[in-house]
């Protein structure tokens, strides 16, 4: 795997290659200093660039934590350009991906190498499928009047777009349901048998990526591609020699999604709809048996969802025990596997008349294999669990350990692997991330402190006396003190919660205590909420897990981050519980070896929202008394920025007045 990529253009052979040549770019008299107005040569950025370049040359893995403001993006992009290797850059958020593509790459191309070829690859569902779009136009399924009004404009875009990338059409609502009928999902792809293959957006994009020097992807696409290759299928990402993971603290969770097994009532119902649509669109009358099977699968999808439902628990993740599932559920699963098993042979005679039926047959075989594996549970390296959401009922299996998988599939197969983030270490060590991700023993470590002056720019408030998070008075007391802090900072506050329950309780109490606009997660899309938070400078935003990382609000719109409690994961979550049990059986301390490090990294992400530039100033408040009263609290204190910690609200006034 990834042994013989197409040779990238790179720089000419005479270009300087030693790692010390990074001084030429990042030093006080370097290229960046001469080209970027106000550029400050940062020792940490130069040190990281040298380490990344060394990793590309030596093949040793590198874990590099670079504090906010280090300039880590350039510290890996420039070495990637100079390495002469085919490099994949994988990011955790679209925000960072857009920054790289819209700002960093154009600058570096203009000032370092005008021949640099960069291609961004996204998940297949981000692209229009020409064949499916033409079929949809012949047999459109418009779900409401709003979509009908947009369809003519959408059709014009689809016929003229050079890339087929949905990101081009900012006016298209996120919930435009017809997109599911025209996107390039892998389950619908006919490959070289497709009549639109030579004109396919993805075909052309892959060809461009094969000739690029840098390929930018996200973590989900990277591991989806790796999982496809593991199954012997063609991937989307071209062959490469090196990979850089930015926002690498997300890797354990994302990788786990792609090396397990999935089956859902939603996917089964979608297969049913696709079968019926393919039969109806063929204009033939000899699809009776296939249509009947399609209708049967739709009924079975509902029975499957009903069989997994738990009285009194509408949503949530639970351990799946087939012994406790009941005879009716097993009977339903037996009918599903039987129907799925019949489908491939049943549709084969009609594949030329209805091309989508060939895809349906392949999907049916995959679904049947997945469901059988989930019921039989033969692979003891997986934890088997179920989940019910508004979209349907899901059965899943997730690897208990990600490290061994990445050790074999990633570190042993790719010549150079660089992992970077502002939050990789825990209390100054990389032990947790090294073990969790299977980083080789010889893998290097680099810890670069932020250049920001946290002692001057920030203050952390932790009350000495406060209700414990599990006490009934916790939310009331938090709302009371949060209101006082919000008044001191004139709004401009982000409140981060570990649960929706706490968020909504505090919301109700704040509504009568503060005079600033109150924005709450769920009122609008995440993007719209963040934009309003930035535009309405004195507003207050309440949010949960998805806002703890990956958002950037520099400047006066954010002057305070308030956190309700330490972000420990729920210990009875099936995946978390299995990992804790594994550590305990191996003689470790599951709380200190897993829960504390994971929570510390999440806390670092949360408080990292505050100071995003050298001009920012603000207040961090953490209302969890355990950070001061419990032995493990020292780990969290060390995870806070190196700012002054205070315990009295009055000290916040003194800090703010000193600005």
Legacy VTK file of the C-alpha trace (Angstrom):
# vtk DataFile Version 3.0
C-alpha trace
ASCII
DATASET POLYDATA
POINTS 659 float
0.000 0.000 0.000
1.149 3.524 -0.872
4.530 2.274 -2.061
4.701 3.754 -5.568
2.917 7.079 -5.888
3.132 9.081 -9.061
6.136 11.387 -8.858
5.105 14.870 -7.764
6.566 18.010 -9.280
8.013 19.353 -6.021
11.027 21.632 -6.113
14.004 21.146 -8.437
16.769 18.772 -7.282
19.049 21.669 -6.396
16.640 22.947 -3.738
18.121 22.900 -0.207
17.117 19.771 1.665
18.738 19.716 5.126
16.307 20.395 7.956
18.411 23.371 8.998
17.356 25.002 5.723
14.011 25.705 7.408
15.804 28.791 8.752
15.661 30.129 5.207
11.883 30.195 5.428
11.039 30.662 9.114
14.066 32.551 10.456
14.171 36.279 11.364
15.622 37.064 7.929
13.736 34.300 6.148
11.358 34.295 3.221
8.213 34.537 5.345
9.591 37.541 7.222
10.203 39.302 3.908
6.827 38.431 2.408
4.370 38.636 5.327
3.695 42.048 6.819
4.127 41.934 10.587
5.564 38.413 10.515
7.332 37.468 13.736
9.875 34.687 13.615
8.749 32.179 16.239
11.301 29.690 17.563
8.552 27.132 18.115
7.400 27.294 14.500
10.959 26.881 13.255
11.556 23.967 15.633
8.400 22.228 14.466
9.216 22.768 10.778
12.620 21.172 11.302
11.073 18.213 13.141
8.464 17.672 10.413
11.095 17.820 7.677
13.262 15.349 9.616
10.256 13.009 9.857
9.727 13.164 6.091
13.401 12.332 5.481
13.896 9.676 8.170
10.517 7.969 8.025
10.092 8.228 11.798
6.629 9.066 13.080
6.274 12.424 14.802
3.822 13.605 17.456
3.971 17.394 17.642
1.842 19.415 20.010
1.934 23.043 18.936
0.202 25.553 21.180
-2.286 27.990 19.690
-0.475 30.714 17.751
2.553 28.599 16.849
1.704 28.662 13.158
1.733 24.887 12.868
-0.016 24.817 9.477
2.900 26.492 7.699
5.285 24.465 9.867
4.146 21.293 8.095
3.077 22.650 4.697
6.462 24.156 3.860
8.404 20.955 4.738
5.818 18.980 2.758
6.484 21.164 -0.281
10.245 20.767 0.089
10.239 17.041 0.815
9.751 15.879 -2.773
7.253 13.331 -1.454
3.621 12.818 -2.254
1.947 14.092 0.912
-1.625 13.777 2.170
-2.773 16.410 4.671
-5.751 15.258 6.714
-7.732 17.724 8.843
-10.415 17.290 11.474
-12.606 20.252 10.580
-13.811 21.974 7.428
-12.714 25.314 8.898
-9.069 24.264 8.888
-9.396 22.679 5.463
-10.802 25.924 4.038
-7.988 27.915 5.674
-5.364 25.691 4.053
-6.954 25.785 0.614
-8.135 29.403 0.511
-5.302 31.162 2.333
-2.192 29.089 3.049
-1.751 27.264 -0.263
-2.224 30.362 -2.499
0.375 32.258 -0.440
2.905 29.416 -0.463
2.364 28.794 -4.151
2.946 32.458 -4.927
6.025 32.832 -2.739
7.742 29.432 -2.655
6.751 27.213 -5.569
4.349 28.367 -8.281
4.239 24.829 -9.689
2.812 23.336 -6.503
-0.178 21.153 -7.361
-2.795 20.773 -4.640
-6.091 18.892 -4.815
-8.780 18.682 -2.153
-10.724 15.438 -1.919
-13.963 15.206 0.061
-16.288 12.353 0.849
-18.078 11.006 -2.212
-21.448 12.314 -1.086
-20.191 15.874 -1.496
-20.139 15.429 -5.294
-22.855 15.241 -7.917
-23.219 11.966 -9.815
-23.978 12.821 -13.432
-25.705 9.490 -14.122
-27.957 9.677 -11.060
-28.767 13.317 -11.799
-29.911 12.498 -15.361
-32.020 9.629 -14.025
-33.510 11.926 -11.406
-34.500 14.452 -14.072
-36.466 11.735 -15.871
-38.162 10.637 -12.657
-37.861 13.495 -10.128
-38.895 13.072 -6.520
-39.614 16.521 -5.110
-40.456 16.418 -1.421
-41.998 19.860 -0.857
-42.823 23.198 -2.456
-39.546 24.786 -1.322
-37.460 22.121 -3.082
-39.614 22.424 -6.185
-38.879 26.162 -6.276
-35.142 25.524 -6.033
-34.937 22.667 -8.507
-34.628 24.723 -11.721
-31.703 26.686 -10.234
-30.188 23.453 -8.942
-30.585 21.857 -12.376
-28.771 24.762 -14.044
-25.878 24.382 -11.598
-25.700 20.603 -12.104
-25.453 20.958 -15.882
-22.696 23.595 -15.789
-20.630 22.916 -12.650
-16.986 22.121 -13.406
-16.488 20.159 -10.167
-19.903 18.944 -9.024
-18.941 19.948 -5.487
-21.966 20.817 -3.382
-19.898 23.481 -1.604
-20.259 25.627 -4.753
-23.975 26.142 -4.078
-24.144 28.043 -0.811
-27.826 28.810 -1.389
-28.842 25.141 -1.241
-30.368 24.274 2.164
-28.636 21.601 4.240
-31.867 19.592 4.282
-32.347 19.549 0.494
-33.508 15.926 0.351
-33.167 15.506 -3.400
-29.369 15.667 -2.958
-29.448 12.093 -1.639
-30.861 11.010 -4.996
-28.126 12.615 -7.100
-24.918 12.436 -5.027
-22.006 10.089 -5.703
-22.418 7.595 -2.874
-20.159 4.554 -3.233
-23.175 2.248 -2.967
-24.493 3.644 -6.270
-21.258 3.722 -8.245
-21.037 1.554 -11.385
-17.340 2.259 -11.898
-16.090 1.788 -15.437
-19.462 0.324 -16.451
-21.063 3.734 -15.908
-21.984 5.512 -19.184
-20.822 8.800 -17.582
-17.498 7.405 -16.340
-15.254 9.530 -18.574
-17.184 12.688 -17.645
-17.564 11.795 -13.952
-16.548 14.546 -11.530
-14.881 12.025 -9.234
-12.995 10.349 -12.085
-11.518 13.681 -13.114
-10.781 14.672 -9.519
-8.957 11.406 -8.842
-6.872 11.917 -11.956
-5.923 15.402 -10.779
-5.133 14.080 -7.283
-2.875 11.393 -8.748
-0.697 14.127 -10.271
-0.796 16.482 -7.279
2.011 17.182 -4.805
-0.354 17.662 -1.872
-3.765 16.078 -1.408
-5.964 17.620 1.273
-8.637 15.417 2.860
-10.432 15.088 6.192
-10.003 12.353 8.778
-13.279 10.657 7.864
-12.328 10.300 4.209
-8.808 9.160 5.091
-9.968 6.268 7.266
-12.887 5.396 5.016
-10.319 5.042 2.230
-8.045 2.939 4.446
-10.949 0.670 5.411
-11.857 0.182 1.739
-8.290 -0.858 0.941
-8.336 -3.271 3.855
-11.309 -4.985 2.195
-9.419 -5.202 -1.098
-11.426 -2.433 -2.774
-10.189 0.626 -4.640
-9.715 3.690 -2.514
-10.424 7.310 -3.363
-7.090 8.785 -2.261
-4.190 8.177 -4.672
-0.995 6.447 -3.557
1.063 8.574 -1.171
4.330 8.453 0.771
3.622 10.677 3.763
0.617 11.870 5.720
0.146 14.792 8.095
-2.772 14.612 10.516
-3.719 18.039 11.810
-6.184 18.067 14.737
-4.819 14.592 15.439
-6.481 14.412 18.860
-9.600 13.236 16.978
-7.997 10.185 15.377
-8.990 7.507 17.907
-12.693 8.321 17.624
-12.777 8.786 13.854
-10.727 5.671 13.052
-13.010 3.596 15.256
-15.969 4.456 13.041
-14.412 2.859 9.956
-12.864 -0.373 11.193
-16.023 -1.803 12.666
-19.366 -3.088 11.355
-22.613 -1.184 10.745
-26.197 -2.122 9.980
-29.295 0.043 10.319
-32.997 0.226 9.627
-32.266 3.499 7.798
-29.888 1.827 5.317
-32.322 -1.041 4.774
-35.212 1.349 4.099
-33.017 3.318 1.688
-32.159 0.108 -0.162
-35.872 -0.647 -0.426
-36.605 2.808 -1.880
-33.748 2.508 -4.371
-34.962 -0.901 -5.557
-38.521 0.324 -6.083
-37.324 3.450 -7.867
-35.026 1.435 -10.162
-37.866 -0.889 -11.068
-40.344 1.912 -11.629
-37.954 3.900 -13.771
-37.154 1.030 -16.098
-40.480 1.274 -17.887
-40.909 -2.488 -17.775
-43.547 -4.774 -16.300
-41.398 -7.827 -15.529
-39.991 -6.605 -12.217
-42.820 -7.950 -10.087
-40.745 -10.256 -7.885
-38.009 -7.675 -7.370
-40.563 -5.019 -6.483
-42.233 -7.359 -4.015
-38.883 -8.021 -2.354
-38.214 -4.278 -2.210
-41.525 -3.694 -0.439
-40.762 -6.559 1.940
-37.440 -4.953 2.915
-39.241 -1.719 3.789
-41.561 -3.606 6.157
-38.626 -5.481 7.652
-36.743 -2.208 8.264
-39.639 -1.055 10.483
-39.760 -4.383 12.309
-36.000 -4.203 12.883
-36.319 -0.735 14.412
-39.201 -1.867 16.610
-37.227 -4.906 17.765
-34.309 -2.744 18.952
-36.493 -0.173 20.712
-36.209 -0.101 24.504
-39.188 0.978 26.635
-38.507 4.306 28.336
-35.294 4.941 26.340
-36.085 6.660 23.051
-32.458 7.341 22.129
-28.956 6.478 23.285
-26.267 3.819 22.952
-26.600 0.454 24.674
-24.572 -2.734 24.701
-26.122 -5.218 22.270
-26.628 -8.698 23.664
-28.214 -11.033 21.082
-29.198 -13.437 23.880
-31.520 -10.777 25.302
-32.911 -9.593 21.994
-35.924 -11.881 21.970
-37.238 -14.440 19.512
-39.241 -11.902 17.467
-36.146 -9.818 16.796
-34.122 -12.881 15.782
-36.959 -13.948 13.504
-36.927 -10.500 11.865
-33.154 -10.649 11.373
-33.500 -14.100 9.829
-36.066 -12.784 7.365
-33.834 -9.832 6.535
-30.762 -11.964 5.812
-32.890 -14.366 3.741
-34.367 -11.525 1.659
-30.969 -9.876 1.215
-29.470 -13.191 0.215
-32.057 -13.662 -2.522
-31.703 -10.203 -4.000
-28.351 -10.443 -5.907
-29.449 -13.428 -7.979
-32.941 -12.000 -8.422
-31.767 -8.700 -9.916
-28.995 -10.115 -12.116
-31.208 -10.715 -15.200
-32.400 -7.100 -15.081
-29.093 -5.288 -14.522
-28.843 -4.119 -18.137
-32.397 -2.753 -18.052
-31.974 -1.020 -14.675
-28.327 -0.303 -13.858
-29.090 0.690 -10.265
-30.227 -2.848 -9.535
-26.639 -4.068 -9.884
-25.660 -1.664 -7.096
-28.610 -2.859 -5.036
-27.487 -6.461 -5.348
-23.976 -5.609 -4.177
-25.299 -3.600 -1.224
-27.621 -6.423 -0.236
-24.717 -8.856 -0.019
-22.739 -6.401 2.136
-25.718 -5.745 4.424
-26.363 -9.453 4.878
-22.745 -10.108 5.841
-22.762 -7.194 8.286
-25.989 -8.232 10.024
-24.827 -11.838 10.350
-21.541 -10.708 11.916
-23.358 -8.431 14.353
-25.677 -11.199 15.491
-23.022 -13.919 15.743
-20.397 -11.654 17.397
-17.443 -13.887 16.565
-14.817 -11.123 16.571
-13.875 -10.551 20.203
-11.779 -7.490 19.358
-15.013 -5.571 18.768
-17.618 -4.206 21.146
-21.169 -4.676 19.871
-23.762 -2.009 20.577
-27.074 -0.585 19.489
-28.399 2.933 19.118
-31.773 4.466 18.399
-31.957 7.919 16.822
-34.651 9.870 14.964
-33.092 8.525 11.738
-33.544 4.890 12.709
-32.192 1.974 14.712
-28.535 0.994 14.382
-26.471 -2.068 15.222
-22.736 -1.402 15.313
-19.446 -2.986 16.290
-16.421 -0.848 17.148
-12.820 -1.946 17.796
-12.000 -1.869 21.496
-8.391 -0.992 20.624
-7.494 1.291 17.731
-3.736 1.168 18.344
-3.069 -2.311 16.889
-5.075 -1.471 13.765
-3.203 1.763 13.088
0.110 0.124 13.930
-0.456 -2.348 11.097
-2.491 -0.338 8.597
-0.919 3.089 9.017
2.517 3.189 10.643
3.778 -0.009 9.007
2.478 1.010 5.568
3.207 4.726 5.223
6.800 5.886 5.208
6.216 9.119 7.160
3.388 9.937 9.578
3.138 13.311 11.307
0.466 13.966 13.943
-0.073 17.464 15.229
-2.603 19.335 17.334
-2.755 21.969 20.030
-3.877 19.168 22.377
-1.931 15.909 22.124
-0.143 15.781 25.471
-1.625 15.220 28.909
0.190 16.956 31.770
3.238 17.250 29.535
3.478 13.645 28.275
2.394 11.908 25.048
1.948 8.476 26.665
-1.815 8.371 26.277
-1.881 9.293 22.582
1.075 7.010 21.821
-0.699 3.998 23.339
-4.142 4.841 21.987
-2.945 5.289 18.393
-0.259 2.592 18.294
2.577 5.032 17.576
5.867 3.092 17.231
8.286 3.241 20.147
10.818 5.092 17.985
8.252 7.757 17.099
9.497 11.222 18.035
7.790 13.720 20.342
7.802 17.506 20.195
6.046 19.873 22.594
5.984 23.486 21.413
4.530 26.042 23.809
2.181 28.735 22.552
3.884 32.089 21.891
0.930 33.883 23.483
1.519 35.630 26.812
-1.153 33.835 28.798
0.019 35.393 32.078
-0.959 38.766 30.594
-3.774 37.737 28.267
-5.883 35.396 30.384
-7.022 34.585 33.898
-8.626 31.333 35.102
-11.323 31.460 37.779
-11.994 28.312 39.817
-14.182 28.870 42.917
-12.927 27.419 46.198
-16.412 26.683 47.533
-19.018 25.407 45.125
-21.604 22.575 44.907
-20.258 19.360 43.401
-21.521 18.681 39.858
-23.849 15.923 41.112
-25.542 18.128 43.725
-29.010 19.473 43.005
-27.986 23.084 43.560
-25.111 22.973 41.034
-26.902 24.503 38.034
-28.550 27.259 40.094
-25.220 28.263 41.610
-23.517 28.115 38.219
-26.165 30.354 36.661
-25.781 32.828 39.521
-22.000 33.148 39.225
-22.026 32.927 35.421
-24.425 35.878 35.323
-22.009 37.925 37.441
-19.061 37.065 35.179
-21.086 37.791 32.023
-21.938 41.219 33.412
-18.230 41.900 34.010
-17.295 40.943 30.420
-20.317 42.696 28.841
-21.600 39.464 27.359
-19.108 38.101 24.806
-19.221 34.725 26.578
-19.208 31.114 25.427
-20.644 28.657 27.961
-19.595 25.063 27.271
-21.590 22.236 28.841
-21.019 18.514 29.167
-24.744 17.730 28.825
-27.895 19.150 27.279
-29.592 18.794 30.670
-27.212 21.241 32.343
-27.300 23.561 29.347
-31.083 23.882 29.352
-31.311 24.263 33.130
-28.764 27.073 33.161
-30.428 28.634 30.116
-33.755 28.947 31.945
-32.068 30.543 34.944
-29.986 32.975 32.899
-32.976 34.229 30.918
-34.067 36.297 33.899
-30.605 37.275 35.095
-28.757 38.783 32.124
-29.613 41.532 29.665
-27.497 40.255 26.787
-28.753 38.303 23.729
-28.855 34.610 24.637
-28.015 32.136 21.849
-28.522 28.414 22.470
-27.337 25.389 20.510
-30.275 23.908 18.633
-31.955 27.210 17.830
-30.150 27.384 14.469
-27.456 25.498 12.605
-23.993 25.566 14.148
-22.693 27.790 11.357
-25.558 30.287 11.744
-25.194 30.414 15.524
-21.468 31.092 15.333
-21.963 33.825 12.764
-24.608 35.506 14.909
-22.348 35.185 17.961
-19.577 36.971 16.074
-21.874 39.632 14.632
-23.721 40.422 17.887
-20.641 41.280 19.893
-22.321 41.357 23.325
-24.170 38.058 22.910
-23.854 34.921 25.043
-23.717 31.452 23.473
-24.617 28.220 25.303
-23.433 25.001 23.662
-22.396 21.384 24.219
-19.837 18.923 22.842
-19.613 19.956 19.175
-18.609 23.510 20.176
-15.719 22.441 22.428
-13.348 22.280 19.472
-12.894 23.455 15.907
-14.460 26.898 16.309
-12.515 30.128 16.020
-13.852 33.430 17.378
-10.895 35.828 17.587
-11.275 39.395 18.720
-13.832 41.201 20.850
-16.758 38.814 20.204
-15.314 36.330 22.741
-13.874 37.481 26.046
-14.933 34.663 28.338
-15.221 30.875 28.239
-17.225 29.242 31.037
-17.178 25.456 31.510
-19.687 23.676 33.724
-17.637 20.626 34.704
-14.752 18.380 33.759
-15.691 16.640 30.479
-15.546 13.007 31.577
-17.191 10.607 29.163
-20.195 8.623 30.347
-18.636 5.416 31.747
-21.591 3.221 30.776
-21.294 4.075 27.082
-20.697 0.673 25.427
-17.436 1.631 23.691
-16.050 3.538 26.665
-17.068 0.762 29.088
-15.347 -1.881 26.958
-12.132 0.120 26.795
-12.196 0.680 30.549
-12.756 -3.030 31.102
-9.865 -3.929 28.796
-7.477 -1.657 30.719
-8.606 -3.099 34.050
-8.096 -6.686 32.833
-4.580 -5.751 31.724
-3.797 -4.531 35.230
-4.101 -0.824 34.532
-6.135 1.874 36.223
-8.937 2.579 33.762
-9.853 5.908 35.347
-6.357 7.395 35.378
-5.174 5.643 32.202
-8.183 6.468 30.008
-10.913 8.672 31.459
-8.664 11.356 32.930
-6.449 11.769 29.816
-9.452 11.892 27.469
-11.161 14.486 29.651
-7.957 16.526 29.993
-7.559 16.741 26.210
-11.200 17.780 25.854
-10.766 20.448 28.551
-7.711 21.805 26.726
-9.804 22.030 23.581
-12.570 23.902 25.369
-10.411 26.518 27.078
-8.423 26.858 23.850
-11.391 28.661 22.281
-10.552 31.828 24.252
-7.145 33.136 23.158
-6.848 32.935 19.370
-4.505 35.857 18.676
-1.862 37.937 20.438
-4.409 40.728 20.898
-7.055 38.627 22.674
-7.686 38.919 26.412
-10.221 37.128 28.506
-11.488 34.986 31.356
-11.672 31.220 31.745
-14.067 29.887 34.398
-14.390 26.247 35.423
-17.125 25.457 37.969
-16.042 21.913 38.838
-14.726 21.892 42.422
-13.106 18.480 41.824
-10.264 20.180 39.975
-9.138 21.470 43.404
-10.344 18.726 45.766
-9.423 15.502 43.961
-5.945 14.096 43.396
-6.517 13.833 39.647
-7.355 17.539 39.583
-3.641 18.297 39.226
-3.716 16.774 35.747
-6.423 19.226 34.710
-4.692 22.191 36.287
-1.579 21.327 34.257
-3.786 21.144 31.175
-4.925 24.750 31.567
-2.976 27.499 29.777
-0.102 28.938 31.865
-2.241 31.781 33.187
-2.922 32.991 36.721
-5.565 30.984 38.604
-7.827 32.957 40.941
-10.594 31.911 43.316
-12.515 35.152 43.955
-14.823 36.925 41.514
-13.370 40.274 42.542
-10.030 39.297 41.035
-11.699 39.130 37.628
-12.590 42.818 37.958
-8.979 43.680 38.705
-7.791 41.715 35.666
-10.302 43.278 33.300
-9.648 46.803 34.538
-5.913 46.370 33.949
-6.366 46.061 30.194
LINES 1 660
659 0 1 2 3 4 5 6 7 8 9 10 11 12 13 14 15 16 17 18 19 20 21 22 23 24 25 26 27 28 29 30 31 32 33 34 35 36 37 38 39 40 41 42 43 44 45 46 47 48 49 50 51 52 53 54 55 56 57 58 59 60 61 62 63 64 65 66 67 68 69 70 71 72 73 74 75 76 77 78 79 80 81 82 83 84 85 86 87 88 89 90 91 92 93 94 95 96 97 98 99 100 101 102 103 104 105 106 107 108 109 110 111 112 113 114 115 116 117 118 119 120 121 122 123 124 125 126 127 128 129 130 131 132 133 134 135 136 137 138 139 140 141 142 143 144 145 146 147 148 149 150 151 152 153 154 155 156 157 158 159 160 161 162 163 164 165 166 167 168 169 170 171 172 173 174 175 176 177 178 179 180 181 182 183 184 185 186 187 188 189 190 191 192 193 194 195 196 197 198 199 200 201 202 203 204 205 206 207 208 209 210 211 212 213 214 215 216 217 218 219 220 221 222 223 224 225 226 227 228 229 230 231 232 233 234 235 236 237 238 239 240 241 242 243 244 245 246 247 248 249 250 251 252 253 254 255 256 257 258 259 260 261 262 263 264 265 266 267 268 269 270 271 272 273 274 275 276 277 278 279 280 281 282 283 284 285 286 287 288 289 290 291 292 293 294 295 296 297 298 299 300 301 302 303 304 305 306 307 308 309 310 311 312 313 314 315 316 317 318 319 320 321 322 323 324 325 326 327 328 329 330 331 332 333 334 335 336 337 338 339 340 341 342 343 344 345 346 347 348 349 350 351 352 353 354 355 356 357 358 359 360 361 362 363 364 365 366 367 368 369 370 371 372 373 374 375 376 377 378 379 380 381 382 383 384 385 386 387 388 389 390 391 392 393 394 395 396 397 398 399 400 401 402 403 404 405 406 407 408 409 410 411 412 413 414 415 416 417 418 419 420 421 422 423 424 425 426 427 428 429 430 431 432 433 434 435 436 437 438 439 440 441 442 443 444 445 446 447 448 449 450 451 452 453 454 455 456 457 458 459 460 461 462 463 464 465 466 467 468 469 470 471 472 473 474 475 476 477 478 479 480 481 482 483 484 485 486 487 488 489 490 491 492 493 494 495 496 497 498 499 500 501 502 503 504 505 506 507 508 509 510 511 512 513 514 515 516 517 518 519 520 521 522 523 524 525 526 527 528 529 530 531 532 533 534 535 536 537 538 539 540 541 542 543 544 545 546 547 548 549 550 551 552 553 554 555 556 557 558 559 560 561 562 563 564 565 566 567 568 569 570 571 572 573 574 575 576 577 578 579 580 581 582 583 584 585 586 587 588 589 590 591 592 593 594 595 596 597 598 599 600 601 602 603 604 605 606 607 608 609 610 611 612 613 614 615 616 617 618 619 620 621 622 623 624 625 626 627 628 629 630 631 632 633 634 635 636 637 638 639 640 641 642 643 644 645 646 647 648 649 650 651 652 653 654 655 656 657 658
